[in-house]
Amino acid sequence: MDRPFGVIFMNKIVLSAQGLTKTFGEPASTRSNRGEFTAVDHISFTLEEGEVLGILGPNGAGKTTTLFMLLDLITPTSGDLTMFGMRYRDDREKILQRVNFASAYMDMVPRMTIMENLLIMAMLYQVKKPKEVIRTWAASMGIASLLGMEYQKLSAGQKTRAQMCKAFLSSPEILLLDEPTASLDPDISVTVRKHILDAKNRGVSIIITSHNMAEVEEICDRVLFINHGKIVAEDTPEGLAQAVRKARVQLMMTDGQKRTIAFAKRAGFPVRANGRFVTIDVDEDDIAYLLSGLAEKGVEYRQITIDKPTLEDYFIAESRRNL
Amino acid sequence: MNLMRVWAIVIKFWFDTKRDMFRLFDVFWWPAFNLFVWGLLSTYLSKLSNGSVNFVLLFLAGTIFWSFFDRASRDISRSMVEELWNRNLPNIFSTPLTLTEYLAGVLIVAFIKLVIGSAFLLILAKLFYGFQISALGWPVVGIMAGLMIFGWSVSFIIQSCVLRFGHTVEVFIWAVTVLLQPFSCVFYPLSALPEWAQWVARGFPSMYLFEQMRAIISGTPVSPGDTMISIVLNATYLILSVAFFYRTFGYAKTNGLLTKPF
């Protein structure tokens, strides 16, 4: 249905973090002298119903610490966190009944089978008809035949899929996923991404951390970029990518290769040649200037490719900037 | 408290235990081994003394009763360490499970293991040495319960230390029973200890409970004062140790220790 002009629709906010901070250790002046380390530094964000929010950042940026605070596994040093309008100190059980979590880096009990591990989890979430639910999710994740196998005998990818079954079996309203497709084959990654998008379409709100930028671009509505514990950018994946503003123009030359290189250098564009190919990095706004300049010089080329910036370019640029 | 979540913890330990032969050894083999060593020694000593002292009754009762403390302490402490080894704490504590429900489940499992292990020991003691615990009367139930509760208190302290300091203090799970045994006067009266050690021993309810055990075996009256002191000490230690454990769990959450690799 089209939205009437002038009316702003807002989805319900299911999670709100305001000034969330986590400092580990003690001040350097204390006897232990270990010093303080701020893993998460006054971050504020919200999550809407049915939204997929990506949290990106280099290793050690504070992504996983943030997820653990959202799960009440780590107590924030300061800040306010509400989920479904409730706070952990008053309504921990009610909140966690509606939240679930999967991480490629967490383990289950190694000597227990997948079915046994998932059955325990289902009981902790009070899932009705747990074995039926587990079998359904295991089938959809392609591990139905492994349900009787001990967890310790699974490959990394199979473990990740077992974790995904665990995350879905309680029908959560908020799903927290820490690199859900790490160590998965490309075809299984596609299946997992499909389940994430299906969950989103059912109205599940999802927070996901990932180092797979293509995946984030595909499934996230919004992205927070965190570095050194702080949110340094917040936008749609496309919006963040455009912030890089760098495009790469690649020309297959037929005539005027030297003139092309000379023109690009005079204009201050990074340029390199490889055989008949010349690659020039320009701001998106300068593409027209470059092409008209080359036309004036009488340069001829058979093929032109313009690569627009991606989220990965943003990730690399932002990570380097904050080194 | 949600009983289904408590039951989930009980079932979890059953699933985990049934495939582990070493755990079955822990429940059956080592206590039986211990019983036979003391049984053989006490039989030999009884022969030397021409039966003037019933060493079999004293030593076997001591061994069996001590196993109540030992098992209660070790089983509960190990449960937490294994969760840490398996990196399973983030999984279970990111569910609605509360710490109280988790502890209730762990205590139920430890109690079941204690009952099974003790029944096995009592059957062996009856079969091989004619040791009949029922002959000692109902007061032994109180002694067993007292030792079990003291074992719980010690295990809460050890679990707290493991949670706080990691695997470097894991050795105390096994060492604490060895450290406490001399002061608990399991096989000898309090008066056998040096003066300074007697003062230390008076701080442990286990010492009073074993004095009561010897009184029952020798047919002398049990001191009501000692009984009262052991109850007060046990209650105090239990309350303090549980409070300490909850506080340490909070510390672990504050410092991210639940989510760290062990």
HADDOCK unambig.tbl for C-alpha pairs under 7 A between the chains (distance, minus, plus):
assign (segid A and resid 24 and name CA) (segid B and resid 255 and name CA) 6.13 0.50 0.50
assign (segid A and resid 71 and name CA) (segid B and resid 94 and name CA) 5.70 0.50 0.50
assign (segid A and resid 73 and name CA) (segid B and resid 90 and name CA) 6.73 0.50 0.50
assign (segid A and resid 73 and name CA) (segid B and resid 93 and name CA) 6.99 0.50 0.50
assign (segid A and resid 73 and name CA) (segid B and resid 94 and name CA) 6.63 0.50 0.50
assign (segid A and resid 73 and name CA) (segid B and resid 253 and name CA) 5.85 0.50 0.50
assign (segid A and resid 73 and name CA) (segid B and resid 258 and name CA) 6.78 0.50 0.50
assign (segid A and resid 74 and name CA) (segid B and resid 253 and name CA) 4.66 0.50 0.50
assign (segid A and resid 74 and name CA) (segid B and resid 254 and name CA) 5.63 0.50 0.50
assign (segid A and resid 74 and name CA) (segid B and resid 256 and name CA) 5.30 0.50 0.50
assign (segid A and resid 75 and name CA) (segid B and resid 253 and name CA) 5.57 0.50 0.50
assign (segid A and resid 75 and name CA) (segid B and resid 254 and name CA) 4.77 0.50 0.50
assign (segid A and resid 93 and name CA) (segid B and resid 96 and name CA) 4.43 0.50 0.50
assign (segid A and resid 96 and name CA) (segid B and resid 94 and name CA) 6.78 0.50 0.50
assign (segid A and resid 96 and name CA) (segid B and resid 95 and name CA) 5.57 0.50 0.50
assign (segid A and resid 96 and name CA) (segid B and resid 96 and name CA) 5.04 0.50 0.50
assign (segid A and resid 97 and name CA) (segid B and resid 95 and name CA) 6.68 0.50 0.50
assign (segid A and resid 97 and name CA) (segid B and resid 96 and name CA) 5.53 0.50 0.50
assign (segid A and resid 106 and name CA) (segid B and resid 87 and name CA) 6.79 0.50 0.50
assign (segid A and resid 107 and name CA) (segid B and resid 86 and name CA) 6.70 0.50 0.50
assign (segid A and resid 107 and name CA) (segid B and resid 87 and name CA) 5.83 0.50 0.50
assign (segid A and resid 107 and name CA) (segid B and resid 88 and name CA) 6.21 0.50 0.50
assign (segid A and resid 108 and name CA) (segid B and resid 86 and name CA) 6.77 0.50 0.50
assign (segid A and resid 108 and name CA) (segid B and resid 88 and name CA) 5.69 0.50 0.50
assign (segid A and resid 109 and name CA) (segid B and resid 86 and name CA) 5.78 0.50 0.50
assign (segid A and resid 109 and name CA) (segid B and resid 88 and name CA) 6.51 0.50 0.50
assign (segid A and resid 110 and name CA) (segid B and resid 86 and name CA) 6.90 0.50 0.50
assign (segid A and resid 111 and name CA) (segid B and resid 16 and name CA) 6.15 0.50 0.50
assign (segid A and resid 112 and name CA) (segid B and resid 15 and name CA) 6.27 0.50 0.50
assign (segid A and resid 112 and name CA) (segid B and resid 16 and name CA) 5.76 0.50 0.50
assign (segid A and resid 116 and name CA) (segid B and resid 15 and name CA) 6.99 0.50 0.50
assign (segid A and resid 120 and name CA) (segid B and resid 8 and name CA) 5.51 0.50 0.50
assign (segid A and resid 120 and name CA) (segid B and resid 12 and name CA) 6.31 0.50 0.50
assign (segid A and resid 123 and name CA) (segid B and resid 4 and name CA) 6.60 0.50 0.50
assign (segid A and resid 123 and name CA) (segid B and resid 5 and name CA) 6.23 0.50 0.50
assign (segid A and resid 123 and name CA) (segid B and resid 8 and name CA) 5.75 0.50 0.50
assign (segid A and resid 124 and name CA) (segid B and resid 5 and name CA) 4.89 0.50 0.50
assign (segid A and resid 124 and name CA) (segid B and resid 8 and name CA) 6.32 0.50 0.50
assign (segid A and resid 124 and name CA) (segid B and resid 95 and name CA) 6.47 0.50 0.50
assign (segid A and resid 124 and name CA) (segid B and resid 96 and name CA) 6.80 0.50 0.50
assign (segid A and resid 124 and name CA) (segid B and resid 97 and name CA) 6.33 0.50 0.50
assign (segid A and resid 125 and name CA) (segid B and resid 95 and name CA) 6.57 0.50 0.50
assign (segid A and resid 125 and name CA) (segid B and resid 96 and name CA) 6.72 0.50 0.50
